[in-house]
Amino acid sequence: MNKLSLSFIFRVIVPLDDEYSFDAGINKAQNLKGKNCTLNCTLTEKAILEFLENNSEATQADIALAIGKSLRTIKTDMAILQEKGLLKREGSKKNGKWIVTE
């Protein structure tokens, strides 16, 4: 009689969102003195805010290149940040600058 070898494959799905990360919870607790750490933002939104604090006249294409995301992602996340009231545009499209409000 042949012995059958049964092998089980376990698949673990780990979400890549910072809200589900154990380390993100620790970092948020440790950095309570930071400007944006207590806000309900994704990592991409936080990266955009941090980049714009130092480069207020950057274009969305500049931001996309700097943080390694697509231009479409940057446009979507910046619209969300404007809806949240964390980001606003001052001046015209060509000569304006971004203001991080919080």
N, C-alpha and C positions, 0 to 999 in steps of 0.2 A: 504494500500500500504506500502510495506516494504521500509525502507530507507537503501540504500546501503552506507556502510562506505568505502570510498576510502582512502587508506593510501598510501603515496608515500615514497619510500625508496631512500634516496640520498646516493650515494656512493662517497666518496672522496678518490682519489688515490694520495698518497703523495710519491714522489720518495725519496729514501734514499741516493742519491748521494749528496755530498757536494756542487756540482756546482749549485744545485737547491735550496739549503737551504738559507733562509734569514739570519739566524744566522751565517752561514759560511762566508757570505759576510761581515758581521760586524766584525767577528774575523780576517779576512784577512786584513781589513782596519786598525784595531787597532794594529795589530802585524807586521807592516811594517818593524820594526827593526829586526825581527826574521830572521833566516838563510834561512829557506825553505818556508816561508809563501807566498812569491810572485811567487813561481814556480807553474806551472800547474800540480799539483799532486792530486791524490785521497787521501782520509784519510788513507787508508791502506799503500800506498806508503810513505806518510809522517811519519807514525808510524814506518815503516821499517827504514827509514833514521835516525829518532831520536834514535831508539834502537841501530843502528850500530855506531852512534857517540860515544856511551859509551862502546859498546861491539864489537869491530872491528873483533875479532877472533871467533865470534859466528857462528854456523852452521845455515843452513836454517831451520832445525828442531827446534833449540833453538829459532829462531825468531818466528816461527809459534806458539810455546808454549807460548812465552812471550806476543804476541799481540792477541792471541786467534783466529788465522785464520788457514786454512788448509795448509798443506805443498804445495799442488798444487798451491794455491793462492799465496803463498810466492814466489815460483819459477817463476810464470808468472810475478808477479809485479817486481821482481828483474831483470828479463830480460828486462822489459820495462824501468826500471830505468837505466840500463846499456846502452840501446839504446839512451836514452835522454842525456847520459853523466853525470848523477848525481851520479853514483856509478860505481866503478871498483874494480876488484879483483887483489890483489898483492900477488905474491907467488903461491905456489902449492895448489891443492885442499885440502890436509890434513893439511898443515902447514901455509897456507896463511892467509891473513886478508882482510877485506873489507875496502875500502877507500871511504868516502863520499866526493865528489869533490866540492860541493857547499853548 
